[in-house]
């Protein structure tokens, strides 16, 4: 129990723990907006079409980690382009 607690505390101090408030975003993440305007949380399908168009023939690498960023009004695709 002490080892697990110590490990989780050291990971939290190192900033390696992701949470709902701070989800992981990798360097190759693709962020899309609606022609410079903010998307809404219910605009996932439209955001996906924009992301596919930006990525070209192979489209966006969509996953369960795709999310809406309320602070910027952008949809974030952590997998980037396929």
N, CA, C and O atoms as a Maestro MAE file, in Angstrom:
{
 s_m_m2io_version
 :::
 2.0.0
}

f_m_ct {
 s_m_title
 :::
 protein
 m_atom[328] {
  # First column is atom index #
  i_m_mmod_type
  r_m_x_coord
  r_m_y_coord
  r_m_z_coord
  i_m_residue_number
  s_m_chain_name
  s_m_pdb_residue_name
  s_m_pdb_atom_name
  i_m_atomic_number
  :::
  1 25 0.825 -1.194 0.000 1 A "UNK " " N  " 7
  2 3 0.000 0.000 0.000 1 A "UNK " " CA " 6
  3 2 0.867 1.255 0.000 1 A "UNK " " C  " 6
  4 15 0.574 2.212 -0.717 1 A "UNK " " O  " 8
  5 25 1.945 1.257 0.808 2 A "UNK " " N  " 7
  6 3 2.806 2.441 0.873 2 A "UNK " " CA " 6
  7 2 3.519 2.695 -0.451 2 A "UNK " " C  " 6
  8 15 3.706 3.845 -0.851 2 A "UNK " " O  " 8
  9 25 3.916 1.621 -1.129 3 A "UNK " " N  " 7
  10 3 4.613 1.779 -2.405 3 A "UNK " " CA " 6
  11 2 3.672 2.398 -3.432 3 A "UNK " " C  " 6
  12 15 4.066 3.310 -4.159 3 A "UNK " " O  " 8
  13 25 2.427 1.911 -3.502 4 A "UNK " " N  " 7
  14 3 1.460 2.449 -4.454 4 A "UNK " " CA " 6
  15 2 1.145 3.906 -4.154 4 A "UNK " " C  " 6
  16 15 1.029 4.718 -5.072 4 A "UNK " " O  " 8
  17 25 1.008 4.242 -2.887 5 A "UNK " " N  " 7
  18 3 0.730 5.619 -2.503 5 A "UNK " " CA " 6
  19 2 1.913 6.516 -2.847 5 A "UNK " " C  " 6
  20 15 1.730 7.614 -3.372 5 A "UNK " " O  " 8
  21 25 3.117 6.055 -2.553 6 A "UNK " " N  " 7
  22 3 4.309 6.842 -2.862 6 A "UNK " " CA " 6
  23 2 4.449 7.042 -4.363 6 A "UNK " " C  " 6
  24 15 4.816 8.127 -4.815 6 A "UNK " " O  " 8
  25 25 4.158 5.995 -5.142 7 A "UNK " " N  " 7
  26 3 4.255 6.106 -6.591 7 A "UNK " " CA " 6
  27 2 3.222 7.093 -7.129 7 A "UNK " " C  " 6
  28 15 3.546 7.922 -7.979 7 A "UNK " " O  " 8
  29 25 1.988 7.011 -6.646 8 A "UNK " " N  " 7
  30 3 0.970 7.928 -7.136 8 A "UNK " " CA " 6
  31 2 1.271 9.363 -6.729 8 A "UNK " " C  " 6
  32 15 0.986 10.289 -7.488 8 A "UNK " " O  " 8
  33 25 1.837 9.561 -5.554 9 A "UNK " " N  " 7
  34 3 2.207 10.913 -5.132 9 A "UNK " " CA " 6
  35 2 3.350 11.455 -5.989 9 A "UNK " " C  " 6
  36 15 3.342 12.629 -6.361 9 A "UNK " " O  " 8
  37 25 4.325 10.616 -6.301 10 A "UNK " " N  " 7
  38 3 5.436 11.098 -7.120 10 A "UNK " " CA " 6
  39 2 4.984 11.383 -8.547 10 A "UNK " " C  " 6
  40 15 5.469 12.332 -9.163 10 A "UNK " " O  " 8
  41 25 4.059 10.578 -9.090 11 A "UNK " " N  " 7
  42 3 3.535 10.860 -10.422 11 A "UNK " " CA " 6
  43 2 2.739 12.151 -10.427 11 A "UNK " " C  " 6
  44 15 2.843 12.938 -11.368 11 A "UNK " " O  " 8
  45 25 1.946 12.381 -9.393 12 A "UNK " " N  " 7
  46 3 1.157 13.606 -9.315 12 A "UNK " " CA " 6
  47 2 2.070 14.820 -9.215 12 A "UNK " " C  " 6
  48 15 1.792 15.856 -9.818 12 A "UNK " " O  " 8
  49 25 3.141 14.703 -8.469 13 A "UNK " " N  " 7
  50 3 4.073 15.824 -8.333 13 A "UNK " " CA " 6
  51 2 4.792 16.090 -9.648 13 A "UNK " " C  " 6
  52 15 5.120 17.234 -9.961 13 A "UNK " " O  " 8
  53 25 5.031 15.049 -10.404 14 A "UNK " " N  " 7
  54 3 5.726 15.208 -11.682 14 A "UNK " " CA " 6
  55 2 4.790 15.709 -12.779 14 A "UNK " " C  " 6
  56 15 5.246 16.035 -13.876 14 A "UNK " " O  " 8
  57 25 3.512 15.774 -12.503 15 A "UNK " " N  " 7
  58 3 2.566 16.249 -13.500 15 A "UNK " " CA " 6
  59 2 2.202 15.192 -14.523 15 A "UNK " " C  " 6
  60 15 1.758 15.521 -15.623 15 A "UNK " " O  " 8
  61 25 2.384 13.929 -14.179 16 A "UNK " " N  " 7
  62 3 2.140 12.846 -15.116 16 A "UNK " " CA " 6
  63 2 0.739 12.260 -15.002 16 A "UNK " " C  " 6
  64 15 0.402 11.333 -15.739 16 A "UNK " " O  " 8
  65 25 -0.058 12.762 -14.123 17 A "UNK " " N  " 7
  66 3 -1.385 12.207 -13.914 17 A "UNK " " CA " 6
  67 2 -2.395 13.045 -14.681 17 A "UNK " " C  " 6
  68 15 -2.499 14.253 -14.468 17 A "UNK " " O  " 8
  69 25 -3.136 12.402 -15.571 18 A "UNK " " N  " 7
  70 3 -4.174 13.094 -16.330 18 A "UNK " " CA " 6
  71 2 -5.480 13.031 -15.565 18 A "UNK " " C  " 6
  72 15 -5.763 12.049 -14.878 18 A "UNK " " O  " 8
  73 25 -6.260 14.062 -15.684 19 A "UNK " " N  " 7
  74 3 -7.565 14.083 -15.036 19 A "UNK " " CA " 6
  75 2 -8.577 14.621 -16.036 19 A "UNK " " C  " 6
  76 15 -8.220 15.026 -17.143 19 A "UNK " " O  " 8
  77 25 -9.843 14.620 -15.634 20 A "UNK " " N  " 7
  78 3 -10.878 15.145 -16.524 20 A "UNK " " CA " 6
  79 2 -10.667 16.632 -16.793 20 A "UNK " " C  " 6
  80 15 -10.990 17.123 -17.874 20 A "UNK " " O  " 8
  81 25 -10.127 17.345 -15.813 21 A "UNK " " N  " 7
  82 3 -9.886 18.777 -15.984 21 A "UNK " " CA " 6
  83 2 -8.631 19.045 -16.822 21 A "UNK " " C  " 6
  84 15 -8.493 20.116 -17.412 21 A "UNK " " O  " 8
  85 25 -7.721 18.070 -16.870 22 A "UNK " " N  " 7
  86 3 -6.465 18.248 -17.584 22 A "UNK " " CA " 6
  87 2 -6.165 16.994 -18.400 22 A "UNK " " C  " 6
  88 15 -5.234 16.262 -18.063 22 A "UNK " " O  " 8
  89 25 -6.936 16.720 -19.477 23 A "UNK " " N  " 7
  90 3 -6.715 15.510 -20.263 23 A "UNK " " CA " 6
  91 2 -5.396 15.567 -21.010 23 A "UNK " " C  " 6
  92 15 -4.901 16.652 -21.312 23 A "UNK " " O  " 8
  93 25 -4.819 14.405 -21.311 24 A "UNK " " N  " 7
  94 3 -3.550 14.407 -22.024 24 A "UNK " " CA " 6
  95 2 -3.720 14.878 -23.460 24 A "UNK " " C  " 6
  96 15 -4.676 14.501 -24.139 24 A "UNK " " O  " 8
  97 25 -2.801 15.692 -23.909 25 A "UNK " " N  " 7
  98 3 -2.787 16.138 -25.303 25 A "UNK " " CA " 6
  99 2 -1.371 15.923 -25.810 25 A "UNK " " C  " 6
  100 15 -0.419 16.457 -25.241 25 A "UNK " " O  " 8
  101 25 -1.227 15.155 -26.859 26 A "UNK " " N  " 7
  102 3 0.093 14.853 -27.400 26 A "UNK " " CA " 6
  103 2 0.516 15.931 -28.388 26 A "UNK " " C  " 6
  104 15 -0.298 16.741 -28.831 26 A "UNK " " O  " 8
  105 25 1.784 15.928 -28.721 27 A "UNK " " N  " 7
  106 3 2.338 16.960 -29.593 27 A "UNK " " CA " 6
  107 2 1.683 16.992 -30.973 27 A "UNK " " C  " 6
  108 15 1.563 18.061 -31.572 27 A "UNK " " O  " 8
  109 25 1.261 15.842 -31.481 28 A "UNK " " N  " 7
  110 3 0.679 15.780 -32.806 28 A "UNK " " CA " 6
  111 2 -0.818 16.009 -32.828 28 A "UNK " " C  " 6
  112 15 -1.477 15.711 -33.824 28 A "UNK " " O  " 8
  113 25 -1.358 16.529 -31.753 29 A "UNK " " N  " 7
  114 3 -2.804 16.722 -31.665 29 A "UNK " " CA " 6
  115 2 -3.272 17.737 -32.705 29 A "UNK " " C  " 6
  116 15 -2.578 18.708 -33.008 29 A "UNK " " O  " 8
  117 25 -4.449 17.490 -33.235 30 A "UNK " " N  " 7
  118 3 -5.066 18.387 -34.211 30 A "UNK " " CA " 6
  119 2 -6.192 19.131 -33.523 30 A "UNK " " C  " 6
  120 15 -7.063 18.512 -32.912 30 A "UNK " " O  " 8
  121 25 -6.186 20.449 -33.615 31 A "UNK " " N  " 7
  122 3 -7.234 21.288 -33.030 31 A "UNK " " CA " 6
  123 2 -7.950 21.986 -34.174 31 A "UNK " " C  " 6
  124 15 -7.305 22.604 -35.021 31 A "UNK " " O  " 8
  125 25 -9.274 21.897 -34.210 32 A "UNK " " N  " 7
  126 3 -10.026 22.508 -35.300 32 A "UNK " " CA " 6
  127 2 -11.085 23.464 -34.761 32 A "UNK " " C  " 6
  128 15 -11.686 23.240 -33.710 32 A "UNK " " O  " 8
  129 25 -11.287 24.531 -35.516 33 A "UNK " " N  " 7
  130 3 -12.347 25.497 -35.201 33 A "UNK " " CA " 6
  131 2 -13.199 25.676 -36.450 33 A "UNK " " C  " 6
  132 15 -12.869 25.155 -37.516 33 A "UNK " " O  " 8
  133 25 -14.264 26.392 -36.317 34 A "UNK " " N  " 7
  134 3 -15.231 26.596 -37.397 34 A "UNK " " CA " 6
  135 2 -14.857 27.848 -38.179 34 A "UNK " " C  " 6
  136 15 -15.455 28.905 -37.982 34 A "UNK " " O  " 8
  137 25 -13.879 27.735 -39.057 35 A "UNK " " N  " 7
  138 3 -13.389 28.871 -39.855 35 A "UNK " " CA " 6
  139 2 -13.054 30.060 -38.963 35 A "UNK " " C  " 6
  140 15 -13.421 31.196 -39.261 35 A "UNK " " O  " 8
  141 25 -12.352 29.787 -37.864 36 A "UNK " " N  " 7
  142 3 -11.957 30.832 -36.939 36 A "UNK " " CA " 6
  143 2 -12.976 31.122 -35.854 36 A "UNK " " C  " 6
  144 15 -12.661 31.799 -34.875 36 A "UNK " " O  " 8
  145 25 -14.181 30.627 -36.008 37 A "UNK " " N  " 7
  146 3 -15.231 30.793 -34.997 37 A "UNK " " CA " 6
  147 2 -15.242 29.566 -34.092 37 A "UNK " " C  " 6
  148 15 -14.740 28.505 -34.463 37 A "UNK " " O  " 8
  149 25 -15.816 29.721 -32.909 38 A "UNK " " N  " 7
  150 3 -15.867 28.617 -31.955 38 A "UNK " " CA " 6
  151 2 -16.932 27.599 -32.345 38 A "UNK " " C  " 6
  152 15 -18.028 27.961 -32.772 38 A "UNK " " O  " 8
  153 25 -16.591 26.317 -32.193 39 A "UNK " " N  " 7
  154 3 -17.581 25.254 -32.290 39 A "UNK " " CA " 6
  155 2 -18.307 25.178 -30.955 39 A "UNK " " C  " 6
  156 15 -17.868 25.774 -29.971 39 A "UNK " " O  " 8
  157 25 -19.394 24.462 -30.921 40 A "UNK " " N  " 7
  158 3 -20.088 24.162 -29.678 40 A "UNK " " CA " 6
  159 2 -19.864 22.708 -29.326 40 A "UNK " " C  " 6
  160 15 -19.382 21.937 -30.156 40 A "UNK " " O  " 8
  161 25 -20.208 22.319 -28.101 41 A "UNK " " N  " 7
  162 3 -20.016 20.921 -27.709 41 A "UNK " " CA " 6
  163 2 -20.863 19.945 -28.528 41 A "UNK " " C  " 6
  164 15 -20.518 18.767 -28.616 41 A "UNK " " O  " 8
  165 25 -21.944 20.400 -29.117 42 A "UNK " " N  " 7
  166 3 -22.798 19.512 -29.911 42 A "UNK " " CA " 6
  167 2 -22.429 19.511 -31.395 42 A "UNK " " C  " 6
  168 15 -23.139 18.911 -32.202 42 A "UNK " " O  " 8
  169 25 -21.342 20.165 -31.765 43 A "UNK " " N  " 7
  170 3 -20.916 20.259 -33.165 43 A "UNK " " CA " 6
  171 2 -19.850 19.231 -33.531 43 A "UNK " " C  " 6
  172 15 -19.012 19.493 -34.394 43 A "UNK " " O  " 8
  173 25 -19.873 18.070 -32.887 44 A "UNK " " N  " 7
  174 3 -18.851 17.048 -33.116 44 A "UNK " " CA " 6
  175 2 -18.789 16.560 -34.548 44 A "UNK " " C  " 6
  176 15 -17.699 16.376 -35.087 44 A "UNK " " O  " 8
  177 25 -19.933 16.347 -35.175 45 A "UNK " " N  " 7
  178 3 -19.946 15.853 -36.559 45 A "UNK " " CA " 6
  179 2 -19.365 16.889 -37.519 45 A "UNK " " C  " 6
  180 15 -18.598 16.544 -38.418 45 A "UNK " " O  " 8
  181 25 -19.726 18.144 -37.331 46 A "UNK " " N  " 7
  182 3 -19.186 19.212 -38.186 46 A "UNK " " CA " 6
  183 2 -17.681 19.366 -37.968 46 A "UNK " " C  " 6
  184 15 -16.930 19.575 -38.921 46 A "UNK " " O  " 8
  185 25 -17.248 19.263 -36.723 47 A "UNK " " N  " 7
  186 3 -15.818 19.367 -36.414 47 A "UNK " " CA " 6
  187 2 -15.051 18.215 -37.050 47 A "UNK " " C  " 6
  188 15 -13.937 18.402 -37.540 47 A "UNK " " O  " 8
  189 25 -15.637 17.042 -37.044 48 A "UNK " " N  " 7
  190 3 -14.986 15.880 -37.654 48 A "UNK " " CA " 6
  191 2 -14.830 16.088 -39.158 48 A "UNK " " C  " 6
  192 15 -13.796 15.726 -39.720 48 A "UNK " " O  " 8
  193 25 -15.824 16.657 -39.815 49 A "UNK " " N  " 7
  194 3 -15.724 16.934 -41.260 49 A "UNK " " CA " 6
  195 2 -14.606 17.933 -41.537 49 A "UNK " " C  " 6
  196 15 -13.856 17.774 -42.500 49 A "UNK " " O  " 8
  197 25 -14.489 18.964 -40.698 50 A "UNK " " N  " 7
  198 3 -13.417 19.961 -40.861 50 A "UNK " " CA " 6
  199 2 -12.058 19.297 -40.648 50 A "UNK " " C  " 6
  200 15 -11.118 19.548 -41.401 50 A "UNK " " O  " 8
  201 25 -11.956 18.452 -39.623 51 A "UNK " " N  " 7
  202 3 -10.692 17.763 -39.340 51 A "UNK " " CA " 6
  203 2 -10.310 16.838 -40.493 51 A "UNK " " C  " 6
  204 15 -9.147 16.789 -40.895 51 A "UNK " " O  " 8
  205 25 -11.292 16.105 -41.023 52 A "UNK " " N  " 7
  206 3 -11.014 15.231 -42.169 52 A "UNK " " CA " 6
  207 2 -10.536 16.035 -43.371 52 A "UNK " " C  " 6
  208 15 -9.627 15.611 -44.085 52 A "UNK " " O  " 8
  209 25 -11.146 17.188 -43.592 53 A "UNK " " N  " 7
  210 3 -10.744 18.038 -44.724 53 A "UNK " " CA " 6
  211 2 -9.322 18.568 -44.536 53 A "UNK " " C  " 6
  212 15 -8.564 18.659 -45.501 53 A "UNK " " O  " 8
  213 25 -8.961 18.913 -43.318 54 A "UNK " " N  " 7
  214 3 -7.614 19.426 -43.052 54 A "UNK " " CA " 6
  215 2 -6.558 18.339 -43.199 54 A "UNK " " C  " 6
  216 15 -5.420 18.620 -43.576 54 A "UNK " " O  " 8
  217 25 -6.932 17.098 -42.901 55 A "UNK " " N  " 7
  218 3 -5.963 16.002 -42.933 55 A "UNK " " CA " 6
  219 2 -5.772 15.398 -44.317 55 A "UNK " " C  " 6
  220 15 -4.797 14.680 -44.541 55 A "UNK " " O  " 8
  221 25 -6.661 15.666 -45.233 56 A "UNK " " N  " 7
  222 3 -6.493 15.132 -46.578 56 A "UNK " " CA " 6
  223 2 -7.151 13.782 -46.765 56 A "UNK " " C  " 6
  224 15 -8.140 13.467 -46.104 56 A "UNK " " O  " 8
  225 25 -6.597 12.983 -47.669 57 A "UNK " " N  " 7
  226 3 -7.230 11.733 -48.098 57 A "UNK " " CA " 6
  227 2 -7.414 10.718 -46.975 57 A "UNK " " C  " 6
  228 15 -8.432 10.026 -46.943 57 A "UNK " " O  " 8
  229 25 -6.464 10.609 -46.057 58 A "UNK " " N  " 7
  230 3 -6.577 9.607 -44.995 58 A "UNK " " CA " 6
  231 2 -7.460 10.071 -43.842 58 A "UNK " " C  " 6
  232 15 -7.905 9.244 -43.046 58 A "UNK " " O  " 8
  233 25 -7.719 11.344 -43.735 59 A "UNK " " N  " 7
  234 3 -8.593 11.858 -42.684 59 A "UNK " " CA " 6
  235 2 -7.930 11.933 -41.321 59 A "UNK " " C  " 6
  236 15 -6.725 11.728 -41.178 59 A "UNK " " O  " 8
  237 25 -8.746 12.231 -40.334 60 A "UNK " " N  " 7
  238 3 -8.266 12.393 -38.964 60 A "UNK " " CA " 6
  239 2 -8.201 11.033 -38.276 60 A "UNK " " C  " 6
  240 15 -8.995 10.142 -38.576 60 A "UNK " " O  " 8
  241 25 -7.261 10.880 -37.361 61 A "UNK " " N  " 7
  242 3 -7.116 9.662 -36.578 61 A "UNK " " CA " 6
  243 2 -8.007 9.797 -35.338 61 A "UNK " " C  " 6
  244 15 -7.536 10.183 -34.268 61 A "UNK " " O  " 8
  245 25 -9.276 9.481 -35.488 62 A "UNK " " N  " 7
  246 3 -10.254 9.668 -34.421 62 A "UNK " " CA " 6
  247 2 -10.158 8.555 -33.389 62 A "UNK " " C  " 6
  248 15 -9.838 7.413 -33.718 62 A "UNK " " O  " 8
  249 25 -10.440 8.900 -32.133 63 A "UNK " " N  " 7
  250 3 -10.399 7.918 -31.050 63 A "UNK " " CA " 6
  251 2 -11.386 8.318 -29.954 63 A "UNK " " C  " 6
  252 15 -12.082 9.326 -30.072 63 A "UNK " " O  " 8
  253 25 -11.436 7.533 -28.910 64 A "UNK " " N  " 7
  254 3 -12.322 7.854 -27.789 64 A "UNK " " CA " 6
  255 2 -11.816 9.055 -26.995 64 A "UNK " " C  " 6
  256 15 -12.523 9.563 -26.125 64 A "UNK " " O  " 8
  257 25 -10.603 9.509 -27.288 65 A "UNK " " N  " 7
  258 3 -10.024 10.641 -26.570 65 A "UNK " " CA " 6
  259 2 -10.291 11.986 -27.244 65 A "UNK " " C  " 6
  260 15 -9.863 13.022 -26.733 65 A "UNK " " O  " 8
  261 25 -10.986 11.989 -28.374 66 A "UNK " " N  " 7
  262 3 -11.375 13.244 -29.016 66 A "UNK " " CA " 6
  263 2 -12.246 14.009 -28.025 66 A "UNK " " C  " 6
  264 15 -13.055 13.414 -27.314 66 A "UNK " " O  " 8
  265 25 -12.078 15.329 -27.982 67 A "UNK " " N  " 7
  266 3 -12.843 16.091 -26.989 67 A "UNK " " CA " 6
  267 2 -13.068 17.519 -27.452 67 A "UNK " " C  " 6
  268 15 -12.400 18.016 -28.359 67 A "UNK " " O  " 8
  269 25 -14.021 18.159 -26.810 68 A "UNK " " N  " 7
  270 3 -14.320 19.569 -27.048 68 A "UNK " " CA " 6
  271 2 -13.632 20.383 -25.964 68 A "UNK " " C  " 6
  272 15 -13.768 20.079 -24.779 68 A "UNK " " O  " 8
  273 25 -12.901 21.404 -26.356 69 A "UNK " " N  " 7
  274 3 -12.219 22.292 -25.415 69 A "UNK " " CA " 6
  275 2 -13.071 23.539 -25.240 69 A "UNK " " C  " 6
  276 15 -13.105 24.400 -26.119 69 A "UNK " " O  " 8
  277 25 -13.756 23.639 -24.114 70 A "UNK " " N  " 7
  278 3 -14.650 24.776 -23.861 70 A "UNK " " CA " 6
  279 2 -13.916 26.113 -23.807 70 A "UNK " " C  " 6
  280 15 -14.483 27.144 -24.167 70 A "UNK " " O  " 8
  281 25 -12.682 26.104 -23.370 71 A "UNK " " N  " 7
  282 3 -11.922 27.355 -23.237 71 A "UNK " " CA " 6
  283 2 -11.666 28.013 -24.587 71 A "UNK " " C  " 6
  284 15 -11.667 29.239 -24.692 71 A "UNK " " O  " 8
  285 25 -11.447 27.206 -25.616 72 A "UNK " " N  " 7
  286 3 -11.109 27.762 -26.929 72 A "UNK " " CA " 6
  287 2 -12.208 27.572 -27.968 72 A "UNK " " C  " 6
  288 15 -12.173 28.209 -29.021 72 A "UNK " " O  " 8
  289 25 -13.183 26.708 -27.692 73 A "UNK " " N  " 7
  290 3 -14.231 26.420 -28.673 73 A "UNK " " CA " 6
  291 2 -13.745 25.526 -29.796 73 A "UNK " " C  " 6
  292 15 -14.345 25.494 -30.870 73 A "UNK " " O  " 8
  293 25 -12.661 24.796 -29.557 74 A "UNK " " N  " 7
  294 3 -12.086 23.915 -30.568 74 A "UNK " " CA " 6
  295 2 -12.348 22.458 -30.206 74 A "UNK " " C  " 6
  296 15 -12.480 22.105 -29.034 74 A "UNK " " O  " 8
  297 25 -12.419 21.628 -31.232 75 A "UNK " " N  " 7
  298 3 -12.423 20.188 -31.023 75 A "UNK " " CA " 6
  299 2 -10.985 19.715 -31.138 75 A "UNK " " C  " 6
  300 15 -10.260 20.134 -32.039 75 A "UNK " " O  " 8
  301 25 -10.572 18.846 -30.232 76 A "UNK " " N  " 7
  302 3 -9.193 18.372 -30.164 76 A "UNK " " CA " 6
  303 2 -9.169 16.893 -30.515 76 A "UNK " " C  " 6
  304 15 -9.903 16.092 -29.937 76 A "UNK " " O  " 8
  305 25 -8.316 16.544 -31.469 77 A "UNK " " N  " 7
  306 3 -8.113 15.160 -31.881 77 A "UNK " " CA " 6
  307 2 -6.672 14.785 -31.527 77 A "UNK " " C  " 6
  308 15 -5.756 15.075 -32.297 77 A "UNK " " O  " 8
  309 25 -6.456 14.142 -30.366 78 A "UNK " " N  " 7
  310 3 -5.093 13.838 -29.914 78 A "UNK " " CA " 6
  311 2 -4.289 12.970 -30.874 78 A "UNK " " C  " 6
  312 15 -3.060 13.040 -30.883 78 A "UNK " " O  " 8
  313 25 -4.960 12.157 -31.679 79 A "UNK " " N  " 7
  314 3 -4.250 11.284 -32.616 79 A "UNK " " CA " 6
  315 2 -3.749 11.996 -33.857 79 A "UNK " " C  " 6
  316 15 -2.981 11.421 -34.628 79 A "UNK " " O  " 8
  317 25 -4.169 13.239 -34.066 80 A "UNK " " N  " 7
  318 3 -3.760 13.991 -35.250 80 A "UNK " " CA " 6
  319 2 -4.293 13.379 -36.523 80 A "UNK " " C  " 6
  320 15 -5.333 12.721 -36.517 80 A "UNK " " O  " 8
  321 25 -3.595 13.590 -37.596 81 A "UNK " " N  " 7
  322 3 -4.002 13.053 -38.896 81 A "UNK " " CA " 6
  323 2 -3.524 11.614 -39.033 81 A "UNK " " C  " 6
  324 15 -2.472 11.238 -38.516 81 A "UNK " " O  " 8
  325 25 -4.319 10.819 -39.743 82 A "UNK " " N  " 7
  326 3 -3.962 9.396 -39.945 82 A "UNK " " CA " 6
  327 2 -2.826 9.252 -40.924 82 A "UNK " " C  " 6
  328 15 -2.397 8.134 -41.212 82 A "UNK " " O  " 8
  :::
 }
 m_bond[327] {
  # First column is bond index #
  i_m_from
  i_m_to
  i_m_order
  :::
  1 1 2 1
  2 2 3 1
  3 3 4 2
  4 3 5 1
  5 5 6 1
  6 6 7 1
  7 7 8 2
  8 7 9 1
  9 9 10 1
  10 10 11 1
  11 11 12 2
  12 11 13 1
  13 13 14 1
  14 14 15 1
  15 15 16 2
  16 15 17 1
  17 17 18 1
  18 18 19 1
  19 19 20 2
  20 19 21 1
  21 21 22 1
  22 22 23 1
  23 23 24 2
  24 23 25 1
  25 25 26 1
  26 26 27 1
  27 27 28 2
  28 27 29 1
  29 29 30 1
  30 30 31 1
  31 31 32 2
  32 31 33 1
  33 33 34 1
  34 34 35 1
  35 35 36 2
  36 35 37 1
  37 37 38 1
  38 38 39 1
  39 39 40 2
  40 39 41 1
  41 41 42 1
  42 42 43 1
  43 43 44 2
  44 43 45 1
  45 45 46 1
  46 46 47 1
  47 47 48 2
  48 47 49 1
  49 49 50 1
  50 50 51 1
  51 51 52 2
  52 51 53 1
  53 53 54 1
  54 54 55 1
  55 55 56 2
  56 55 57 1
  57 57 58 1
  58 58 59 1
  59 59 60 2
  60 59 61 1
  61 61 62 1
  62 62 63 1
  63 63 64 2
  64 63 65 1
  65 65 66 1
  66 66 67 1
  67 67 68 2
  68 67 69 1
  69 69 70 1
  70 70 71 1
  71 71 72 2
  72 71 73 1
  73 73 74 1
  74 74 75 1
  75 75 76 2
  76 75 77 1
  77 77 78 1
  78 78 79 1
  79 79 80 2
  80 79 81 1
  81 81 82 1
  82 82 83 1
  83 83 84 2
  84 83 85 1
  85 85 86 1
  86 86 87 1
  87 87 88 2
  88 87 89 1
  89 89 90 1
  90 90 91 1
  91 91 92 2
  92 91 93 1
  93 93 94 1
  94 94 95 1
  95 95 96 2
  96 95 97 1
  97 97 98 1
  98 98 99 1
  99 99 100 2
  100 99 101 1
  101 101 102 1
  102 102 103 1
  103 103 104 2
  104 103 105 1
  105 105 106 1
  106 106 107 1
  107 107 108 2
  108 107 109 1
  109 109 110 1
  110 110 111 1
  111 111 112 2
  112 111 113 1
  113 113 114 1
  114 114 115 1
  115 115 116 2
  116 115 117 1
  117 117 118 1
  118 118 119 1
  119 119 120 2
  120 119 121 1
  121 121 122 1
  122 122 123 1
  123 123 124 2
  124 123 125 1
  125 125 126 1
  126 126 127 1
  127 127 128 2
  128 127 129 1
  129 129 130 1
  130 130 131 1
  131 131 132 2
  132 131 133 1
  133 133 134 1
  134 134 135 1
  135 135 136 2
  136 135 137 1
  137 137 138 1
  138 138 139 1
  139 139 140 2
  140 139 141 1
  141 141 142 1
  142 142 143 1
  143 143 144 2
  144 143 145 1
  145 145 146 1
  146 146 147 1
  147 147 148 2
  148 147 149 1
  149 149 150 1
  150 150 151 1
  151 151 152 2
  152 151 153 1
  153 153 154 1
  154 154 155 1
  155 155 156 2
  156 155 157 1
  157 157 158 1
  158 158 159 1
  159 159 160 2
  160 159 161 1
  161 161 162 1
  162 162 163 1
  163 163 164 2
  164 163 165 1
  165 165 166 1
  166 166 167 1
  167 167 168 2
  168 167 169 1
  169 169 170 1
  170 170 171 1
  171 171 172 2
  172 171 173 1
  173 173 174 1
  174 174 175 1
  175 175 176 2
  176 175 177 1
  177 177 178 1
  178 178 179 1
  179 179 180 2
  180 179 181 1
  181 181 182 1
  182 182 183 1
  183 183 184 2
  184 183 185 1
  185 185 186 1
  186 186 187 1
  187 187 188 2
  188 187 189 1
  189 189 190 1
  190 190 191 1
  191 191 192 2
  192 191 193 1
  193 193 194 1
  194 194 195 1
  195 195 196 2
  196 195 197 1
  197 197 198 1
  198 198 199 1
  199 199 200 2
  200 199 201 1
  201 201 202 1
  202 202 203 1
  203 203 204 2
  204 203 205 1
  205 205 206 1
  206 206 207 1
  207 207 208 2
  208 207 209 1
  209 209 210 1
  210 210 211 1
  211 211 212 2
  212 211 213 1
  213 213 214 1
  214 214 215 1
  215 215 216 2
  216 215 217 1
  217 217 218 1
  218 218 219 1
  219 219 220 2
  220 219 221 1
  221 221 222 1
  222 222 223 1
  223 223 224 2
  224 223 225 1
  225 225 226 1
  226 226 227 1
  227 227 228 2
  228 227 229 1
  229 229 230 1
  230 230 231 1
  231 231 232 2
  232 231 233 1
  233 233 234 1
  234 234 235 1
  235 235 236 2
  236 235 237 1
  237 237 238 1
  238 238 239 1
  239 239 240 2
  240 239 241 1
  241 241 242 1
  242 242 243 1
  243 243 244 2
  244 243 245 1
  245 245 246 1
  246 246 247 1
  247 247 248 2
  248 247 249 1
  249 249 250 1
  250 250 251 1
  251 251 252 2
  252 251 253 1
  253 253 254 1
  254 254 255 1
  255 255 256 2
  256 255 257 1
  257 257 258 1
  258 258 259 1
  259 259 260 2
  260 259 261 1
  261 261 262 1
  262 262 263 1
  263 263 264 2
  264 263 265 1
  265 265 266 1
  266 266 267 1
  267 267 268 2
  268 267 269 1
  269 269 270 1
  270 270 271 1
  271 271 272 2
  272 271 273 1
  273 273 274 1
  274 274 275 1
  275 275 276 2
  276 275 277 1
  277 277 278 1
  278 278 279 1
  279 279 280 2
  280 279 281 1
  281 281 282 1
  282 282 283 1
  283 283 284 2
  284 283 285 1
  285 285 286 1
  286 286 287 1
  287 287 288 2
  288 287 289 1
  289 289 290 1
  290 290 291 1
  291 291 292 2
  292 291 293 1
  293 293 294 1
  294 294 295 1
  295 295 296 2
  296 295 297 1
  297 297 298 1
  298 298 299 1
  299 299 300 2
  300 299 301 1
  301 301 302 1
  302 302 303 1
  303 303 304 2
  304 303 305 1
  305 305 306 1
  306 306 307 1
  307 307 308 2
  308 307 309 1
  309 309 310 1
  310 310 311 1
  311 311 312 2
  312 311 313 1
  313 313 314 1
  314 314 315 1
  315 315 316 2
  316 315 317 1
  317 317 318 1
  318 318 319 1
  319 319 320 2
  320 319 321 1
  321 321 322 1
  322 322 323 1
  323 323 324 2
  324 323 325 1
  325 325 326 1
  326 326 327 1
  327 327 328 2
  :::
 }
}
